[in-house]
Amino acid sequence: MHDCTQNIRYLCGKNNSEIQKLVLEKAKWILRKQKEYREIVPQIAKPSFKENTSLPYLGKNYSVQIKGKQAKTSMEIVDEKFLIQIKSAKISRSILKDLYENWLMEKAQNIFDDKVRDYSKMMGVKVKHVTIKNLRNRWGSLTKRSTININLNLIKAPEDVVDYIVLHELCHLKVEGHSHHYWDLLHKFMPNYYDKVEWLKVNGNNLL
């Protein structure tokens, strides 16, 4: 807010030609930043659910290894790989997708519950329930009854990004909306939260 006030006072002391020059310079800076943003390569590979590809979990891409004709169907991370054992000789894309999402849901429930509990205690707030949903348009939300909804796909992101979304929603228990009071509160608990925002901008589409 202090910076914005300074900028307004600065511009008020300029004539029209000087203001136009400043706006033009800012426009060039914005275009340059947009170009840099488009050239950033996402860290997370979007799953294709095929053999010899990868699946993301907590910010890492794990290669997929499938073993057919096994006694049971299972999925686990072994030696930095997703080891998938199936009863049949081959696995279809839809079955692999369902197996992966069920595995993620189990992991996400434990991790999200733990993080919400720990951060709630740290912030001095109470959450009644944590619900995990396979959402397409938001990473989290807070209901009027103090239930936090978290996107299942967030478990594919690094833990510090998960922390950011949890804190983002918990801060709404103290401050409604996104005023500067809200962002000041979030900054208090996570000074580098903007890095997590940028990470999601770059990688978000590949998580969904």
N, C-alpha and C positions, 0 to 999 in steps of 0.2 A: 504494500500500500504506500509506504514512504517513497519507494522508487517511482511509482506511478505519479504521485503528486509532484515529485521533482521533474519528471518528464513533461507534465502538463505546463508547469511554470516555465520550463525551458522553451517549449514551443510557443507559449504566449508572448515571449520576448522576441520572436522571429517574424520577419515579413513573409508574405505569401510565397515568394520565389524560394526563400530559404526552407520553408516548410515543405514545398513540393520536392525540393532536392533531397531532404531528409526522408520523405516518404518513398521516393524512388530508390534511394540507397537501401532502405528497409525491405522494399519489394525484391530487390536483387538478392539480399541476404536470405529472404524467405524461399525464393526459388532455388537458391544454392542448397539450402538445407533440405528442401523437398527432394532434390536430385540425390543428395547424399543418402537420404532415408530410403529412396527406391533402390539404391545400389547395395544396401545392407543385406547380407545373406542370412536368412533365418537359421538359428541354431538347431531348431527342431524340424525333423523330416516328417512330412505328412504321411501317415500310414496308408499303405496301399493294400495291406493284408494279403501279401503274397510271400511265398517262400523266398529266402535269400534277400529279404529287405530288412527293415528295422521297425521297431515300435518304441515310442517314447515313454519314459517314466521318470518323474522327478528331475527333469531337465536334461536327461541323457537319452541318446538313441541306442537302443540295444538291438543287435542283429538277431534275427529269428532263426532258430534251428528246430526243425520238425523231425520227430522220430515216429514212424508209422508202425502199425501192427504191435502195439504195446498192450499190456494187461489192462491199463486204465488210461483215461484221459486226464492230463494234468498240465499245469503251466507254472513255471518258476524261473527265477533268474539264477543262472549257474555260470560262473566264470565269465561275467560281463555279457551274457547272452540270455535271450528268452528261450529256454528249453521247453518245447511243447511236445508232449507225448500224446498220441492218439491211438485208438483201437483200430481204425481203418488204415488202409495203405496211403490214402491221400486225404487232404483236408480242404474243404471249400472256403472261399473268401468269407461267406456269411458266418460259417461256423467259427472260423478263426476270430472274426470280429466280435462275435458273442462271447467267446471264451475270454478274449482280452478284456472286454468291457466288464464282465463279471469279476475278473481278477482285479481290475482297477477299482471297482466298487468296494470290494472287501478291504483293499489297502487304504482307499480314500477314507472310508468310515473311521478307521482307527486313527489315521493321521490327522484328519480334520477335527475329530472330537478332541484329541489331545491338544491341538493348537488352540482351539476355541477355549478349552478349559484353562490352559496356562495363561493365555493373554487376557481372558476375562478376569482372572484372579489378579493379574498384574495391574489392570486398569480399574479394578473395583466395580465391575459391572456384572450383571447376571443374564445368562442366556438360557431360555427354557428348553430349546431343542435345536439340533443341527440336522438339516435335511439335505441330502445330496441328490441332485437332479442332472440329467443329461440335457443341459440347456444349450441353445444356439445363439442367444443374443445378449447374455450378460454373465459375468463371472460370479456374482453373488448378490444377495439382496437381504433386507431385514424386514420382517413383518411387524405389525403393530403389537403382536403378542410375543415379541422378543424371540422369534424363531429365525435362525440364520439359514438361508438357502445358499448352498455352494455348488458351483458347476463341477460335475464329475471330471470334466476334461482338464480342470485346473491341476489335477494330480500329475499331469504330464509335464508341468512346469517345475522349475527349480524351487526348492523349499522356501527360499527367501521371497519368491514371488507369491507363493501360497500364503506366507506370513503377511504380506502386504494386503492381500484381499481379505484375510481374516480381520486384520486391524482396521481396514477400511470400513467394514461392516460394523465392527464393535464400536468404532468412534461415533457411529450414528446413534448409539444408545445414549450418548451424552450430548451430541449436537446434531440437530436435524438439518438436512440440506447440505450444500457445499459452499458455505460462506467462508470468509477468511478465518473465522474462529474454528471452523471444522478442520481446515488444512493446517492451521497452527497446532491443533491437537494431534493430528496424525504425524506431523513433523516431530513432535515431542517424543513419540514412541518409535518413529522410524525416520530419522533425518534424511536418509537417501531414498525415500519412497519413490521419487520421480524416476530413478533408474529402473524400478520395477514396472512403472507405467510404460516407459520406453520399450522395455523388453517385451511386454505384452503387445505393443503396437507392431513390433517386428515379427513376433512369433505366434501371435494369437490365432491367426487364420489356420495355421498348421496344427494347432491343438484341437480344433473343432472338427 
